[in-house]
Amino acid sequence: MSSSSFSLVVVGQLESALFPDHDSLYCKFSFVYGPDWMVVSGLEDGLTQIAKAPTFATFSQSMYSTGTFSRTCVWNFPVDVVFKTTNPFGWPQMIVCVYGLDEFGRDVVRGYGSVRLPLQSGRHTLYVPTFVPIATSPLNGLLSWLTGRLPEFLDSRFVSHNKGREVTRVRSQGTIKIQLSVATKGMDAFGLQIGPSTPPS
């Protein structure tokens, strides 16, 4: 008897964030997916702890070659979720929203980002660039800074869609590192094959 659905298993962690100009960061994450998908196990959203960057710099080869260095906020926050669907349309995306404190101790958004979950089974390292919306004018920018109400999206899922993005002004901010192990089950029964096909023997 053929299966009526296939599964996508995702286990891993939100590892760290590299924001050169900011510290004391935490991250909210959630998943968006098509109408035929559903979460059968695990958490659909989560909130990490606040992490401070170490007082020493974390160097990499690319930083050495460019002469720049930055400090990394480490979360190592677990991600564990299982999806079920009958249709690959609307393959799940992870939405990340990074927050931190400004100069006056106010909670403000530091970056939005999204990444589609890997299609192939195995272990994956994902780097998610983030951005923040910016004010439409210098005056609005000054007012938002004085009041502590920086521009932000009403719905964080907005970053996973294309509609309306062309009229949004944003600024690149930082990068999030995510480690995920992905496994699929039952896709063959739907005639779906991901990755290079195995040549016949």
VOZADO-229735 format. One record per residue: x, y, z of N, C-alpha, C in turn. Coordinates in steps of 0.2 Angstrom, whole numbers, padded with zeros to 4 digits, always signed. Last residue first. Example, Ala and Ser with C-alpha at 12.3 -4.5 7.8 and 13.67 -1.06 7.14 Angstrom:
2
+0064-0011+0035+0068-0005+0036+0064+0000+0039/+0066-0028+0039+0062-0022+0039+0066-0016+0039/
***
This chain:
201
+0118+0002-0064+0124-0003-0064+0125-0007-0070/+0113+0018-0068+0112+0011-0068+0118+0007-0068/+0117+0032-0057+0118+0029-0064+0116+0021-0063/+0106+0041-0048+0112+0036-0047+0112+0032-0054/+0104+0058-0050+0102+0052-0050+0108+0047-0050/+0107+0072-0038+0109+0068-0044+0107+0061-0044/+0092+0078-0030+0099+0077-0031+0101+0073-0037/+0077+0070-0027+0081+0076-0026+0088+0074-0026/+0063+0064-0034+0070+0062-0033+0073+0068-0032/+0046+0057-0033+0051+0063-0032+0058+0061-0030/+0036+0049-0033+0040+0050-0040+0044+0056-0039/+0030+0046-0022+0027+0051-0025+0031+0053-0032/+0039+0037-0016+0032+0035-0018+0028+0040-0022/+0050+0044-0013+0050+0040-0019+0043+0038-0021/+0047+0050-0001+0046+0054-0007+0046+0050-0013/+0048+0044+0012+0042+0043+0008+0042+0047+0001/+0057+0056+0020+0055+0049+0020+0048+0049+0016/+0073+0065+0023+0066+0064+0020+0064+0057+0020/+0082+0075+0034+0081+0068+0031+0074+0069+0029/+0095+0086+0039+0089+0085+0036+0088+0078+0033/+0103+0096+0051+0103+0089+0048+0096+0088+0045/+0110+0112+0051+0104+0108+0051+0106+0101+0048/+0116+0127+0058+0118+0120+0057+0112+0116+0057/+0117+0144+0054+0113+0138+0056+0116+0132+0054/+0122+0160+0057+0124+0154+0055+0120+0148+0058/+0118+0176+0051+0116+0171+0056+0119+0164+0053/+0124+0193+0049+0123+0186+0046+0122+0181+0052/+0118+0210+0046+0123+0205+0049+0121+0198+0046/+0113+0220+0037+0115+0221+0044+0120+0216+0047/+0108+0231+0024+0111+0225+0026+0113+0226+0033/+0092+0240+0024+0100+0240+0025+0102+0233+0027/+0078+0244+0013+0082+0240+0019+0089+0242+0018/+0063+0249+0008+0069+0251+0009+0073+0248+0015/+0051+0242-0002+0053+0242+0004+0061+0244+0004/+0045+0239-0014+0044+0246-0012+0047+0247-0005/+0048+0226-0017+0051+0231-0021+0050+0238-0019/+0040+0218-0009+0047+0219-0007+0050+0225-0011/+0027+0215-0013+0028+0221-0009+0035+0223-0007/+0030+0198-0014+0025+0203-0015+0026+0209-0010/+0039+0188-0010+0041+0193-0015+0037+0199-0015/+0041+0182+0007+0037+0183+0001+0040+0188-0004/+0048+0182+0019+0048+0176+0015+0044+0176+0008/+0046+0194+0025+0052+0193+0022+0053+0187+0018/+0033+0193+0031+0034+0197+0025+0040+0195+0022/+0034+0187+0043+0033+0182+0038+0034+0186+0031/+0033+0197+0053+0040+0194+0051+0040+0190+0045/+0023+0210+0051+0023+0203+0051+0029+0200+0049/+0027+0223+0052+0021+0221+0056+0021+0213+0057/+0044+0227+0052+0039+0224+0049+0033+0222+0054/+0051+0243+0058+0051+0236+0058+0044+0233+0055/+0060+0257+0063+0056+0254+0058+0056+0246+0058/+0061+0260+0080+0064+0259+0074+0059+0256+0069/+0058+0269+0093+0053+0264+0089+0056+0264+0081/+0064+0278+0100+0066+0271+0101+0061+0266+0098/+0063+0291+0098+0057+0288+0102+0059+0280+0103/+0075+0294+0091+0073+0298+0098+0068+0294+0102/+0073+0286+0080+0079+0285+0085+0078+0288+0091/+0062+0291+0074+0062+0284+0076+0067+0283+0081/+0067+0304+0071+0061+0303+0076+0061+0296+0078/+0077+0301+0062+0078+0305+0068+0073+0304+0073/+0069+0296+0051+0074+0292+0055+0076+0295+0061/+0061+0306+0048+0058+0300+0051+0063+0296+0054/+0071+0314+0042+0067+0316+0048+0064+0311+0052/+0076+0307+0031+0080+0308+0037+0076+0310+0043/+0063+0294+0026+0066+0301+0026+0071+0302+0032/+0059+0281+0028+0058+0284+0022+0061+0291+0021/+0070+0271+0038+0065+0276+0037+0065+0279+0030/+0073+0253+0034+0075+0260+0036+0070+0265+0034/+0073+0236+0039+0070+0242+0035+0072+0248+0038/+0087+0226+0039+0082+0230+0043+0079+0235+0038/+0093+0209+0036+0093+0216+0034+0087+0219+0039/+0105+0195+0035+0099+0199+0038+0099+0206+0035/+0110+0180+0028+0111+0187+0028+0104+0190+0031/+0114+0165+0034+0108+0169+0032+0109+0176+0033/+0121+0150+0030+0123+0157+0032+0117+0162+0029/+0121+0133+0035+0118+0139+0031+0120+0145+0034/+0127+0117+0033+0128+0124+0036+0125+0129+0032/+0120+0101+0034+0120+0107+0030+0122+0113+0035/+0119+0084+0032+0121+0089+0036+0122+0096+0032/+0105+0076+0023+0112+0077+0025+0113+0082+0030/+0095+0077+0009+0096+0074+0015+0103+0075+0017/+0090+0092+0000+0094+0086+0000+0095+0084+0008/+0084+0104+0002+0081+0099-0001+0084+0092+0000/+0085+0115+0017+0088+0111+0012+0084+0105+0009/+0073+0128+0019+0076+0122+0021+0079+0118+0016/+0077+0145+0014+0073+0139+0013+0076+0133+0015/+0077+0158+0025+0081+0153+0021+0076+0147+0020/+0078+0176+0030+0074+0169+0028+0078+0165+0024/+0078+0189+0042+0081+0185+0036+0077+0179+0035/+0081+0205+0050+0077+0200+0047+0080+0196+0042/+0088+0213+0064+0089+0210+0057+0084+0205+0056/+0086+0220+0076+0093+0221+0073+0093+0218+0066/+0074+0229+0084+0075+0224+0079+0082+0226+0076/+0076+0233+0102+0074+0235+0095+0076+0229+0090/+0073+0238+0118+0073+0232+0114+0071+0234+0107/+0084+0250+0126+0077+0248+0123+0078+0242+0118/+0095+0255+0131+0093+0249+0134+0086+0247+0132/+0100+0265+0124+0096+0267+0130+0093+0261+0133/+0107+0260+0113+0111+0264+0118+0107+0265+0124/+0097+0244+0112+0100+0250+0109+0104+0254+0115/+0098+0227+0112+0096+0233+0115+0100+0239+0112/+0090+0216+0099+0095+0218+0104+0093+0224+0107/+0085+0202+0088+0083+0208+0092+0089+0210+0097/+0081+0195+0073+0086+0196+0078+0085+0202+0082/+0072+0182+0066+0072+0190+0068+0076+0191+0074/+0070+0171+0053+0074+0173+0058+0073+0180+0060/+0061+0158+0046+0061+0165+0046+0065+0167+0053/+0063+0145+0035+0064+0147+0041+0065+0154+0041/+0051+0137+0024+0057+0141+0025+0057+0143+0032/+0046+0121+0016+0046+0126+0021+0052+0131+0021/+0038+0122+0000+0044+0119+0004+0045+0124+0009/+0028+0124-0009+0028+0128-0003+0033+0125+0002/+0026+0108-0016+0025+0115-0017+0024+0119-0010/+0026+0095-0014+0032+0098-0012+0031+0106-0013/+0013+0087-0005+0014+0091-0011+0021+0095-0009/+0008+0081+0006+0007+0077+0000+0009+0081-0006/+0018+0081+0022+0014+0085+0016+0013+0079+0011/+0025+0086+0037+0022+0081+0033+0018+0084+0028/+0040+0089+0047+0034+0091+0043+0031+0085+0039/+0047+0091+0063+0045+0086+0058+0039+0089+0054/+0061+0099+0072+0054+0099+0069+0053+0094+0063/+0071+0107+0081+0069+0100+0080+0062+0100+0078/+0085+0116+0086+0080+0116+0082+0078+0109+0080/+0093+0124+0100+0091+0118+0096+0085+0119+0092/+0106+0136+0099+0099+0135+0102+0096+0129+0097/+0119+0142+0100+0118+0135+0100+0111+0133+0102/+0123+0156+0101+0117+0154+0104+0117+0146+0105/+0135+0168+0102+0134+0161+0101+0128+0159+0105/+0141+0182+0093+0136+0180+0098+0134+0173+0097/+0157+0187+0088+0152+0182+0087+0147+0181+0093/+0166+0201+0082+0164+0196+0088+0158+0193+0086/+0178+0204+0069+0171+0205+0072+0171+0200+0078/+0190+0212+0058+0188+0207+0063+0181+0209+0067/+0199+0214+0043+0194+0216+0048+0193+0210+0053/+0208+0211+0033+0210+0216+0038+0205+0218+0043/+0205+0202+0024+0203+0209+0023+0205+0214+0028/+0212+0191+0028+0214+0193+0022+0211+0200+0021/+0205+0189+0041+0212+0190+0041+0214+0193+0034/+0192+0186+0037+0194+0192+0040+0201+0194+0040/+0195+0174+0030+0192+0179+0026+0194+0186+0030/+0199+0166+0041+0204+0167+0036+0202+0173+0032/+0194+0174+0057+0193+0169+0051+0198+0170+0046/+0193+0177+0074+0196+0178+0068+0194+0172+0063/+0185+0185+0086+0185+0179+0083+0187+0180+0076/+0192+0195+0100+0189+0194+0093+0190+0187+0090/+0186+0195+0117+0191+0194+0112+0188+0193+0105/+0174+0195+0124+0178+0202+0124+0184+0201+0119/+0160+0188+0115+0166+0188+0119+0170+0194+0119/+0143+0194+0115+0150+0192+0111+0155+0192+0116/+0130+0187+0123+0134+0192+0122+0141+0190+0119/+0113+0182+0120+0120+0180+0120+0124+0187+0119/+0098+0177+0127+0102+0183+0125+0109+0181+0125/+0090+0162+0120+0092+0166+0125+0096+0172+0122/+0077+0161+0107+0084+0160+0110+0085+0164+0116/+0062+0155+0103+0065+0161+0105+0072+0159+0109/+0052+0147+0090+0056+0147+0096+0059+0154+0097/+0040+0137+0081+0043+0143+0082+0047+0143+0089/+0036+0124+0081+0035+0128+0075+0038+0135+0075/+0043+0110+0088+0041+0117+0089+0041+0121+0082/+0038+0093+0086+0042+0098+0087+0039+0105+0087/+0027+0086+0073+0031+0085+0079+0036+0091+0080/+0020+0090+0062+0017+0084+0066+0021+0083+0072/+0015+0103+0053+0020+0101+0058+0017+0096+0062/+0011+0102+0035+0009+0103+0042+0014+0100+0047/+0006+0108+0019+0011+0105+0024+0008+0106+0031/-0002+0113+0010-0002+0106+0010+0002+0103+0016/+0001+0127+0009-0005+0125+0012-0006+0117+0013/+0019+0129+0013+0013+0129+0009+0007+0126+0012/+0026+0139+0027+0026+0133+0022+0019+0133+0018/+0038+0145+0039+0032+0146+0034+0032+0141+0029/+0043+0145+0056+0043+0142+0049+0037+0144+0045/+0054+0155+0066+0048+0152+0065+0048+0149+0058/+0063+0163+0079+0063+0160+0073+0056+0156+0072/+0072+0176+0087+0065+0173+0086+0065+0169+0079/+0086+0179+0096+0083+0178+0090+0077+0174+0091/+0097+0192+0104+0093+0186+0104+0089+0185+0097/+0112+0200+0109+0107+0198+0104+0103+0192+0106/+0124+0208+0113+0118+0206+0117+0112+0205+0113/+0128+0220+0100+0130+0215+0104+0123+0213+0108/+0134+0227+0084+0129+0226+0089+0131+0220+0094/+0142+0228+0073+0140+0234+0076+0136+0233+0082/+0143+0215+0067+0149+0219+0069+0148+0225+0073/+0136+0201+0070+0133+0208+0069+0139+0213+0071/+0133+0185+0068+0139+0190+0067+0136+0196+0065/+0127+0172+0078+0126+0178+0074+0132+0182+0074/+0125+0154+0079+0128+0160+0081+0126+0166+0076/+0116+0142+0077+0122+0142+0081+0125+0149+0083/+0102+0134+0079+0104+0141+0078+0110+0142+0081/+0103+0117+0075+0104+0122+0080+0105+0129+0076/+0094+0102+0072+0100+0106+0071+0100+0111+0077/+0083+0093+0061+0086+0093+0067+0093+0097+0067/+0069+0089+0052+0074+0094+0052+0077+0094+0060/+0061+0079+0040+0064+0079+0047+0070+0084+0047/+0047+0077+0031+0054+0080+0031+0056+0081+0038/+0037+0064+0023+0040+0068+0029+0046+0071+0027/+0023+0061+0013+0030+0061+0014+0032+0065+0020/+0007+0052+0011+0011+0058+0012+0018+0056+0013/+0002+0040+0009-0002+0046+0007+0001+0052+0008/+0011+0026+0002+0010+0031+0007+0006+0037+0005/+0003+0011-0005+0007+0017-0005+0006+0022+0000/+0004-0006+0000+0000+0000+0000+0004+0006+0000/
***
